[in-house]
């Protein structure tokens, strides 16, 4: 299925990285992102539903504290936090700080902070 293309859509992310391969492997394992090589040779990703794409960029400082905070929707925040730690990330805000929402925040191996979000109706399954 092709992504929805419409005015105002969030469509592309540049994520700072120290080691592009390590960052790509982290997000593939933690969030299920599809990793691919662009026509120019850069490593890129498509999110879990093929609606948002992006790449990792070196030479740019990481987003280490929330300004604009990007949340990744997951089936289980708890299981995803386990995967974050297992793959070299760090939990910076555990589940419960944003009740009644099911959220948490993590720092990826390059130092970027992202949020995790779970809909209450979602069934728990590991990423």
C-alpha positions in Angstrom: 0.0 0.0 0.0 1.4 3.4 -0.9 1.7 6.1 1.7 -0.9 8.9 1.9 0.5 11.9 0.1 -1.2 15.1 1.2 -0.4 18.7 2.1 0.7 18.9 5.7 1.8 15.3 6.1 4.9 14.6 8.2 6.9 12.7 5.6 10.6 12.5 6.3 13.0 12.5 9.3 16.7 13.1 9.4 18.0 11.4 12.6 21.5 12.3 13.8 23.8 9.3 14.1 27.3 8.5 15.2 27.4 5.2 13.4 24.7 4.9 10.7 24.8 1.1 10.6 24.4 0.8 14.4 21.5 3.3 14.4 19.8 1.5 11.5 20.1 -1.9 13.3 18.8 -0.4 16.5 15.6 1.0 15.0 15.1 -2.1 12.9 15.2 -4.3 16.0 13.3 -1.9 18.3 10.7 -0.5 16.1 10.5 -2.8 13.1 11.5 -0.2 10.6 12.4 -1.4 7.2 16.0 -0.5 6.3 16.9 0.2 2.7 19.6 1.9 0.6 18.6 5.0 -1.3 19.6 5.6 -4.9 22.4 7.9 -3.7 23.8 5.1 -1.5 22.6 6.5 1.9 21.0 4.1 4.4 17.3 5.0 4.8 14.2 3.6 6.6 10.5 3.3 6.2 8.4 3.2 9.4 6.4 0.2 10.4 3.4 1.1 8.2 5.3 2.7 5.3 4.0 6.2 5.9 7.1 8.0 7.1 10.6 7.6 5.7 14.0 9.0 6.7 17.7 8.6 7.0 20.5 8.9 9.5 22.9 11.8 9.2 26.3 12.2 10.7 28.0 15.4 11.8 24.8 16.8 13.4 24.3 16.9 17.2 21.7 14.5 18.6 18.4 15.7 19.9 19.2 14.9 23.5 16.3 16.7 25.3 12.7 17.0 24.2 11.9 20.1 22.2 9.9 18.6 19.4 9.4 15.1 20.6 8.6 12.3 18.1 6.7 9.3 19.5 6.8 5.9 17.9 3.6 3.9 18.2 4.2 0.4 19.4 2.2 -2.7 20.4 3.7 -2.8 23.9 5.7 0.0 25.5 7.0 -2.4 28.1 8.3 -4.9 25.6 9.8 -2.2 23.4 11.6 -0.7 26.4 13.2 -4.2 27.0 14.3 -4.1 23.3 15.7 -0.6 23.7 17.9 -1.7 26.5 18.9 -5.0 24.9 20.0 -3.1 21.7 22.1 -0.4 23.4 19.5 2.3 24.2 18.6 3.8 27.6 15.3 4.5 29.3 15.0 8.2 30.2 11.3 8.2 31.2 9.6 5.0 32.4 6.0 4.1 31.8 3.6 6.0 34.0 4.8 9.6 33.8 2.0 10.6 31.3 -0.9 8.7 32.7 -3.5 7.9 31.6 -1.5 7.6 28.3 0.8 4.7 28.0 4.1 6.3 27.1 7.8 6.2 27.8 11.0 7.9 26.5 14.3 6.5 25.5 17.7 7.6 24.3 19.0 5.8 21.2 22.7 4.7 20.8 23.5 8.2 19.3 21.9 10.1 22.1 18.6 11.1 20.5 15.5 11.1 22.7 12.3 9.6 21.3 9.0 8.7 22.9 7.0 5.5 22.7 3.2 5.4 22.6 0.8 2.5 23.1 -2.9 2.8 22.4 -4.8 1.3 25.3 -6.7 -1.0 22.9 -3.6 -2.5 21.3 -2.6 -6.0 22.1 0.8 -6.6 23.6 3.4 -8.2 21.3 7.1 -7.9 21.1 8.6 -5.8 18.3 
